[in-house]
Amino acid sequence: MKNKLFLFALLLAFIGCESDAPEQNASMNPVKKALLTGKVQKGPFVEGTSVYIFSLDENFKQTGTSFVTSIVDKKGSFEQKDIQSPSPYVELVATGYYYNEVKGELSAAPLTLSAIADISSAEKVNINILTTLERERILYLVNNGSGFRDAQKQAHQEVLAIFGMQSSEINDAITLDIEANPQLLVISALVQGYLPTAKVTQLLANIASDLRTDGKLDNMEIASALKNNSMGLKADKLVQNMAAYDLAYSYEQRDIEKFLDLFNANTSYQQTEFVSYPEEDVYGKNILTLDRVQANQSYSFAAVTPEWGSLKIEIRGRGEWYMEVMPAAPENWKYNTFSNTDGYNKQLFSVPTPGKKSVLKFTPGIQRAGNYTPSKNAPAKNTIHLIFYENSDKPTREKIIQVVN
């Protein structure tokens, strides 16, 4: 009888201990999934790229359980069967080459993108620019007391804000697909610009780091990089590039323009890259920076255009000018022949390959007596009138240069 009473008391004590213990967090229950699918997109990552899936514990550290699969088509699609994870939280990571939506070509170097997700209810997790930028902010928030879902929602809103967009217009980042969501294409293009992949990697890391603790893009140098990238983006070109990659990528140009307009309207980032004109180059002082030049003296005609930019310069004058084509042919300048309209000469110079220096040897001449009968719109005697088209099909500024003997 005493033994039975002792066992009964021991059982009550055990039950009491069990009732006093904290309940296991239901969200940390193990997860079994027959299939998890997704896409890796910047532009789309190329077939064969490895996709790693790492299980994360309650502190969002790797548990040691992982899976590896690969992209199976040109849209960046992957799938992983029979996932058995000790936690519903996972991080997906892919490093590979991708289709550059801005230039319309494959990247010259690989890029790493990632996503953190709760797969207990998700059957599909996409990896993209937004999921990558949200990562550090999500981890900071959960490590400071936020629940995962709240952290994910807050980080999503904050990342979208740096692109002038709102979460009411855009679904969760892990659900976005470039094929169906032009806003994701625009965000990807804003980060890409005409940058090489190494600089895209650096820009992503800089943005994520700056957002990490307060959810704001405070570094104006980083913000300006996005603004500079935006200057070279053309909605029609993005549409054409994606269609050329795969005809299924079909967008309305106005939808691309909408999100580009939101970026420009809802952000105040400053452009810091412009067409520049060195004061001197290989043939001496740069005539494009001067207001007064000597007739029959040689000058450099030099400019440096951003890779995303364009430049045309129209020269007008009642006199003549000359450029050297042998032995020093113009470098990265395209030009047409002289034309004469309304009693003055014209010639157009344009940069065929942006991102490179353009220079030629230029010699202004003096107007000869009785050359032409000028119209009222003709440049003044012994002047050169320059009309600049900087990153535009319309004139952006004009310059008058006095030519003296």
Backbone torsions as a table, in degrees:
resi	resn	phi	psi	omega
1	MET	NA	-43.6	178.4
2	LYS	-60.9	-39.5	179.3
3	ASN	-62.7	-40.4	179.8
4	LYS	-65.6	-41.4	178.1
5	LEU	-63.5	-39.4	179.7
6	PHE	-63.5	-43.8	179.7
7	LEU	-64.8	-37.9	179.8
8	PHE	-65.9	-42.3	178.9
9	ALA	-64.3	-39.7	179.5
10	LEU	-63.9	-40.2	178.9
11	LEU	-64.3	-41.9	177.7
12	LEU	-62.4	-40.6	179.3
13	ALA	-62.7	-40.9	-179.8
14	PHE	-64.5	-43.3	178.5
15	ILE	-63.8	-40.7	178.8
16	GLY	-61.2	-41.0	178.6
17	CYS	-64.4	-39.7	179.6
18	GLU	-63.6	-41.2	-177.0
19	SER	-70.0	-27.7	179.7
20	ASP	-80.2	-17.9	-177.2
21	ALA	-74.1	145.4	178.2
22	PRO	-66.0	145.2	178.7
23	GLU	-71.2	144.9	178.0
24	GLN	-65.1	137.0	176.9
25	ASN	-62.2	117.1	-175.6
26	ALA	-60.7	-29.5	-176.6
27	SER	-69.8	-14.2	-179.4
28	MET	-98.0	14.3	177.1
29	ASN	-65.5	147.6	176.4
30	PRO	-58.0	153.1	-178.4
31	VAL	-124.4	134.4	172.4
32	LYS	-119.5	127.5	179.4
33	LYS	-130.8	133.0	177.3
34	ALA	-70.9	-31.2	-176.6
35	LEU	-157.4	133.9	171.2
36	LEU	-126.1	129.2	-178.7
37	THR	-122.3	171.0	177.1
38	GLY	175.6	-176.1	176.8
39	LYS	-137.6	145.9	174.5
40	VAL	-109.1	117.9	-172.3
41	GLN	-140.6	132.2	168.4
42	LYS	-112.6	-73.5	81.8
43	GLY	-53.2	163.4	-178.0
44	PRO	-57.1	139.2	172.2
45	PHE	-75.2	154.5	-173.0
46	VAL	-79.4	157.0	176.6
47	GLU	-56.5	143.5	178.3
48	GLY	92.8	-12.7	178.4
49	THR	-63.3	133.2	178.8
50	SER	-76.6	140.0	176.0
51	VAL	-121.8	120.5	-179.3
52	TYR	-102.3	139.0	179.0
53	ILE	-122.0	114.4	-177.1
54	PHE	-110.2	126.8	174.7
55	SER	-73.0	140.0	-178.4
56	LEU	-117.9	142.7	178.5
57	ASP	-85.7	-170.3	-176.2
58	GLU	-65.5	-19.3	175.8
59	ASN	-96.9	8.5	179.3
60	PHE	61.0	36.4	170.0
61	LYS	-104.5	151.5	-179.3
62	GLN	-63.3	135.9	-179.6
63	THR	-85.0	-16.5	-173.5
64	GLY	104.9	-14.2	176.1
65	THR	-89.6	128.1	-179.1
66	SER	-148.9	163.4	179.4
67	PHE	-138.4	152.8	177.1
68	VAL	-135.3	134.1	177.1
69	THR	-137.9	-168.2	-178.6
70	SER	-148.3	159.9	178.6
71	ILE	-73.0	136.8	-170.8
72	VAL	-113.5	-5.7	178.9
73	ASP	-149.7	175.9	-174.7
74	LYS	-76.6	-3.7	175.9
75	LYS	-93.3	1.8	177.8
76	GLY	86.2	16.7	-174.4
77	SER	-76.2	143.1	174.3
78	PHE	-141.8	164.1	172.9
79	GLU	-150.1	149.8	175.8
80	GLN	-132.3	122.7	-179.6
81	LYS	-94.4	155.5	171.7
82	ASP	52.8	62.5	175.3
83	ILE	-87.6	126.3	173.8
84	GLN	-125.9	101.8	-174.1
85	SER	-115.6	138.2	177.5
86	PRO	-70.2	-6.4	-177.1
87	SER	-144.1	151.7	175.8
88	PRO	-76.8	-13.4	-176.7
89	TYR	-92.6	132.0	-179.7
90	VAL	-137.7	157.7	169.2
91	GLU	-119.2	130.0	177.7
92	LEU	-106.9	134.2	-176.4
93	VAL	-135.2	133.7	176.7
94	ALA	-135.2	135.9	175.5
95	THR	-126.3	119.7	-177.9
96	GLY	-172.9	178.8	175.9
97	TYR	-80.3	155.1	-174.8
98	TYR	-145.0	164.4	176.3
99	TYR	-82.1	121.1	179.3
100	ASN	-80.4	107.2	-174.9
101	GLU	-69.3	-21.5	-178.5
102	VAL	-82.5	-44.7	-179.0
103	LYS	-91.1	-16.6	-179.6
104	GLY	73.7	40.6	-179.5
105	GLU	-154.5	164.7	177.1
106	LEU	-70.6	147.7	179.3
107	SER	-64.5	152.8	180.0
108	ALA	-85.5	-10.8	-178.6
109	ALA	-147.8	159.5	-179.6
110	PRO	-78.0	157.0	179.7
111	LEU	-130.0	146.7	177.0
112	THR	-106.3	127.1	173.7
113	LEU	-123.0	154.5	-177.9
114	SER	-146.1	166.9	176.3
115	ALA	-153.5	141.3	172.8
116	ILE	-110.7	133.9	-174.0
117	ALA	-148.7	156.5	169.5
118	ASP	-98.4	110.9	-174.5
119	ILE	-94.8	7.9	-179.8
120	SER	-64.5	-29.0	179.1
121	SER	-123.0	-7.5	-177.8
122	ALA	-93.2	129.5	175.9
123	GLU	-96.4	-14.0	-177.3
124	LYS	-141.4	133.1	177.9
125	VAL	-132.2	113.4	177.3
126	ASN	-92.3	147.9	-180.0
127	ILE	-114.4	125.4	-175.6
128	ASN	-154.3	-171.2	-179.6
129	ILE	-61.3	-42.9	-178.1
130	LEU	-65.7	-45.6	179.8
131	THR	-62.1	-33.7	179.3
132	THR	-69.4	-43.9	-179.9
133	LEU	-69.6	-27.6	-178.8
134	GLU	-77.4	-21.3	-169.1
135	ARG	-53.2	-57.3	-174.6
136	GLU	-63.0	-37.4	-179.9
137	ARG	-68.0	-41.9	177.4
138	ILE	-59.1	-48.6	-178.1
139	LEU	-62.7	-38.6	178.2
140	TYR	-63.4	-43.9	-177.4
141	LEU	-67.1	-44.1	-179.2
142	VAL	-68.8	-32.3	177.5
143	ASN	-74.1	-9.9	177.3
144	ASN	-115.0	26.2	168.3
145	GLY	104.8	-8.0	-179.9
146	SER	-77.5	147.8	169.5
147	GLY	-71.2	156.5	-174.4
148	PHE	-59.7	-46.4	-176.2
149	ARG	-63.5	-41.6	178.4
150	ASP	-64.7	-41.6	179.2
151	ALA	-63.3	-42.4	-179.9
152	GLN	-63.2	-43.2	-179.7
153	LYS	-65.6	-44.6	-179.1
154	GLN	-65.3	-44.9	-179.9
155	ALA	-62.2	-37.7	179.6
156	HIS	-62.0	-45.9	179.3
157	GLN	-62.4	-41.6	-175.7
158	GLU	-70.5	-39.4	179.0
159	VAL	-68.0	-42.1	178.5
160	LEU	-60.8	-35.1	-177.4
161	ALA	-62.0	-31.6	-179.1
162	ILE	-71.5	-14.5	176.0
163	PHE	-103.7	10.5	177.4
164	GLY	75.0	22.5	-176.4
165	MET	-121.2	165.4	-178.0
166	GLN	-123.2	152.3	-178.4
167	SER	-67.6	-21.3	177.7
168	SER	-66.0	-21.2	-179.6
169	GLU	-95.4	-14.4	-170.5
170	ILE	-136.4	129.1	179.7
171	ASN	-68.5	176.2	176.1
172	ASP	-52.0	144.3	-175.6
173	ALA	-58.7	-37.5	-176.5
174	ILE	-70.6	-11.4	179.2
175	THR	-97.1	-9.6	-174.1
176	LEU	-77.2	142.2	-179.1
177	ASP	-135.2	126.3	-178.7
178	ILE	-55.8	-30.8	-178.4
179	GLU	-64.6	-32.1	-174.8
180	ALA	-112.3	-12.5	-172.4
181	ASN	-124.4	95.4	-178.8
182	PRO	-61.3	-26.0	178.7
183	GLN	-62.7	-34.6	177.8
184	LEU	-69.3	-37.9	176.3
185	LEU	-61.6	-43.2	-178.9
186	VAL	-64.8	-44.8	179.5
187	ILE	-62.1	-42.8	178.2
188	SER	-61.3	-41.6	-179.5
189	ALA	-68.4	-36.2	178.8
190	LEU	-64.6	-34.7	177.1
191	VAL	-77.4	-33.9	-177.4
192	GLN	-75.1	-54.8	-172.6
193	GLY	49.9	-141.4	175.8
194	TYR	-104.8	26.1	-178.3
195	LEU	-77.9	147.2	168.8
196	PRO	-69.4	161.8	-174.2
197	THR	-59.2	-37.2	179.8
198	ALA	-58.9	-39.5	-179.9
199	LYS	-76.5	-28.2	172.8
200	VAL	-63.9	-44.6	177.4
201	THR	-58.0	-45.5	-179.9
202	GLN	-64.3	-42.0	179.8
203	LEU	-64.1	-43.5	177.4
204	LEU	-59.1	-45.7	-179.5
205	ALA	-64.4	-40.4	-179.4
206	ASN	-66.3	-42.5	178.7
207	ILE	-63.8	-48.4	-178.2
208	ALA	-60.1	-41.0	-179.9
209	SER	-66.5	-40.4	-178.9
210	ASP	-69.2	-33.8	-179.4
211	LEU	-77.4	-21.2	-164.7
212	ARG	-50.5	-50.7	-170.6
213	THR	-92.8	-28.1	-177.6
214	ASP	-126.2	-1.7	176.9
215	GLY	72.9	14.5	-178.5
216	LYS	-123.7	148.7	175.2
217	LEU	-91.3	95.7	-175.0
218	ASP	-93.5	-23.8	-176.6
219	ASN	-80.6	109.8	-175.1
220	MET	-72.6	-20.8	174.7
221	GLU	-67.2	-40.6	176.6
222	ILE	-67.2	-43.7	179.1
223	ALA	-59.9	-40.1	179.5
224	SER	-65.2	-30.7	177.2
225	ALA	-61.9	-39.3	176.4
226	LEU	-66.4	-41.7	179.4
227	LYS	-63.5	-44.5	177.8
228	ASN	-59.5	-42.2	178.2
229	ASN	-60.7	-38.5	-176.3
230	SER	-65.3	-26.5	-174.6
231	MET	-63.3	-27.8	-177.9
232	GLY	-97.0	4.3	-175.8
233	LEU	-88.0	131.4	176.8
234	LYS	-123.0	125.2	-176.6
235	ALA	-58.1	-43.6	-177.7
236	ASP	-65.3	-34.5	180.0
237	LYS	-69.3	-40.1	176.8
238	LEU	-61.9	-42.8	177.9
239	VAL	-61.0	-46.6	-179.6
240	GLN	-63.0	-43.0	-178.2
241	ASN	-63.1	-43.8	-178.5
242	MET	-69.5	-37.6	176.6
243	ALA	-65.4	-37.1	178.9
244	ALA	-65.6	-31.9	178.4
245	TYR	-72.8	-42.3	-180.0
246	ASP	-161.3	123.7	-175.4
247	LEU	-62.4	-16.7	178.6
248	ALA	-70.0	-20.3	177.5
249	TYR	-82.1	87.2	-175.0
250	SER	-117.0	116.7	-178.7
251	TYR	-122.5	157.0	167.1
252	GLU	-86.2	131.0	-178.5
253	GLN	-57.6	-35.7	-178.2
254	ARG	-65.0	-28.1	178.2
255	ASP	-69.9	-38.6	176.0
256	ILE	-65.7	-45.4	-179.7
257	GLU	-61.1	-35.4	-179.9
258	LYS	-57.3	-47.3	-175.8
259	PHE	-79.4	-27.9	171.2
260	LEU	-66.0	-39.9	178.7
261	ASP	-65.7	-37.7	177.9
262	LEU	-62.6	-40.5	178.1
263	PHE	-60.8	-46.8	-177.0
264	ASN	-70.8	-35.2	-176.7
265	ALA	-79.0	-33.0	-171.0
266	ASN	-105.0	6.9	174.2
267	THR	-126.6	155.1	-179.2
268	SER	-120.0	29.7	-179.5
269	TYR	-67.7	146.6	-176.4
270	GLN	-99.9	134.2	173.4
271	GLN	-70.4	133.7	-179.9
272	THR	-124.0	-3.6	177.2
273	GLU	-109.5	128.6	-179.2
274	PHE	-140.7	168.5	167.4
275	VAL	-62.1	132.5	-179.4
276	SER	-120.9	156.5	-176.2
277	TYR	-131.0	103.9	-179.9
278	PRO	-61.9	147.3	-179.1
279	GLU	-66.5	-33.5	177.9
280	GLU	-139.6	157.6	174.2
281	ASP	-149.2	-159.6	-168.2
282	VAL	-62.9	-22.9	-177.9
283	TYR	-106.9	18.5	178.6
284	GLY	105.9	-156.7	-178.6
285	LYS	-60.1	147.1	-177.7
286	ASN	-85.7	115.4	-176.9
287	ILE	-62.0	-23.4	-178.5
288	LEU	-73.0	-9.0	178.4
289	THR	-108.3	-2.0	-172.4
290	LEU	-102.7	157.5	175.5
291	ASP	-108.3	-14.1	-176.3
292	ARG	-147.3	129.9	-178.1
293	VAL	-134.8	163.1	179.7
294	GLN	-94.2	131.9	176.8
295	ALA	-63.6	143.9	176.4
296	ASN	64.5	19.0	173.0
297	GLN	-111.4	141.8	-175.6
298	SER	-85.5	143.5	178.7
299	TYR	-136.3	160.6	168.3
300	SER	-78.4	146.6	173.5
301	PHE	-121.7	91.1	-163.5
302	ALA	-131.9	144.0	177.2
303	ALA	-152.8	154.3	173.0
304	VAL	-124.4	120.2	-175.7
305	THR	-106.6	132.8	174.6
306	PRO	-55.1	153.1	-176.9
307	GLU	-61.1	-28.8	179.6
308	TRP	-85.9	-5.5	-168.9
309	GLY	-96.7	-175.0	176.3
310	SER	-149.0	155.3	-179.7
311	LEU	-150.6	130.2	169.4
312	LYS	-131.5	142.4	176.2
313	ILE	-131.8	121.1	176.0
314	GLU	-98.3	131.1	178.3
315	ILE	-105.7	132.1	175.1
316	ARG	-127.7	142.4	178.5
317	GLY	-172.8	155.2	177.9
318	ARG	-88.1	-11.4	173.4
319	GLY	-99.7	-158.9	-179.8
320	GLU	-122.3	165.8	175.3
321	TRP	-146.2	162.4	-173.2
322	TYR	-137.7	152.4	173.1
323	MET	-134.9	151.2	-178.5
324	GLU	-88.4	127.1	177.3
325	VAL	-110.7	-18.0	176.1
326	MET	-142.5	133.1	2.3
327	PRO	-85.0	-9.4	-175.9
328	ALA	-99.4	86.3	-179.5
329	ALA	-67.3	151.6	176.5
330	PRO	-54.8	136.5	179.2
331	GLU	-100.9	113.7	176.2
332	ASN	60.7	33.2	169.1
333	TRP	-121.3	135.8	170.9
334	LYS	-110.7	139.5	-175.7
335	TYR	-145.3	155.2	175.0
336	ASN	-105.7	176.2	-178.9
337	THR	-79.8	166.1	175.7
338	PHE	-57.2	144.4	166.4
339	SER	-133.7	157.7	-179.8
340	ASN	-125.2	122.7	179.9
341	THR	-133.3	129.7	175.6
342	ASP	55.0	34.5	173.3
343	GLY	84.0	18.8	173.9
344	TYR	-146.0	158.1	-178.7
345	ASN	-84.4	151.8	175.5
346	LYS	-136.3	149.2	171.1
347	GLN	-156.5	140.5	-177.2
348	LEU	-113.1	130.4	175.2
349	PHE	-115.0	138.4	178.6
350	SER	-140.4	154.9	179.9
351	VAL	-93.5	115.0	-178.6
352	PRO	-77.6	-29.2	-176.5
353	THR	-127.9	94.6	178.5
354	PRO	-61.7	156.8	179.7
355	GLY	92.7	-6.3	178.7
356	LYS	-120.9	156.8	175.6
357	LYS	-69.8	144.4	175.7
358	SER	-121.8	127.8	-178.1
359	VAL	-152.9	144.4	172.2
360	LEU	-148.1	166.5	179.6
361	LYS	-93.9	119.5	-170.0
362	PHE	-122.7	133.7	179.3
363	THR	-128.5	114.2	177.6
364	PRO	-78.8	148.4	176.8
365	GLY	-113.2	169.3	178.8
366	ILE	-97.2	150.6	179.7
367	GLN	-70.6	133.0	177.9
368	ARG	-90.3	147.2	-178.5
369	ALA	-61.2	137.8	175.1
370	GLY	71.9	17.2	-179.4
371	ASN	-60.7	-59.8	-174.6
372	TYR	-142.2	162.4	169.6
373	THR	-98.2	105.4	-171.6
374	PRO	-75.4	150.7	172.6
375	SER	-84.7	174.1	179.9
376	LYS	-67.2	-19.6	179.8
377	ASN	-91.9	-0.8	-176.9
378	ALA	-69.4	149.0	174.2
379	PRO	-60.2	155.7	178.3
380	ALA	-63.2	155.8	179.7
381	LYS	-57.9	138.9	178.5
382	ASN	56.4	41.8	171.9
383	THR	-132.0	158.3	169.7
384	ILE	-116.2	127.5	-179.9
385	HIS	-104.2	118.0	179.2
386	LEU	-105.5	131.8	175.9
387	ILE	-117.7	119.3	-175.1
388	PHE	-98.9	137.3	172.2
389	TYR	-120.5	90.1	-174.9
390	GLU	-99.7	109.1	-179.7
391	ASN	56.2	34.4	-176.4
392	SER	-157.2	152.7	173.2
393	ASP	-87.8	-3.1	177.7
394	LYS	-113.7	150.9	179.2
395	PRO	-57.2	134.1	179.7
396	THR	-102.9	-27.5	175.7
397	ARG	-167.0	166.9	179.5
398	GLU	-132.6	159.2	-177.4
399	LYS	-147.3	136.3	177.0
400	ILE	-109.9	127.1	178.5
401	ILE	-115.1	128.1	178.7
402	GLN	-84.3	132.7	178.0
403	VAL	-109.7	122.2	-177.2
404	VAL	-121.0	155.2	175.6
405	ASN	-75.1	NA	NA
